[in-house]
Amino acid sequence: MKKKTPYTGKTHIKQGDTVVVLTGKAKGKSGTVVRVWPKEQRALVDGDAAVYNTHHIRPNPQAGVEGGRVQKLRPIHVSNLALLDPTTGKACRTKTERTDAGAVRVSKTSGHKFE
C-alpha cells in the first residue's frame, strides 16, 4: 500500500499583499495580508477589510487580567480574496510566469508583475 503524503497547501496570496475581499461582511474593501495558513487555505487581513471576532474575558485579579471584550482578527478563506492590481486599482486574477529569478505572479488583465 502506498503511503499518502499530507497536503502542504498552496495559495495565490502571500504575506504583505494588498487584497480585495470578494464576499462576506467586508465585500469590496481592501487590506493587507498579515499572515497566511496555506494548509488551511486561510489568511488574516488587516485594514478596511478586517473582520473581527469578539471574545469575552472574565476578570482575574490574581493574574492581573482585566475583564471585558477583546477584538481578534478573523481569518478569511483564500477563495474570497483577490490581489489588488496597482495599475487598474481593481481585483485581478493572476498567472505565474517563469523568469531567471524564479516564478513571478503576473496580472492577467494589465500584465503587472507582483514581485
Secondary structure, DSSP 8 states (H G I E B T S, - for coil): -----------S--TT-EEEE-SSTTTT-EEEEEEEETTTTEEEEEETT--EEEEEE--BTTTTB--EEEEEE--EEGGGEEEE-TTTSSEE-EEEEE-SS-EEEEETTT--EE-
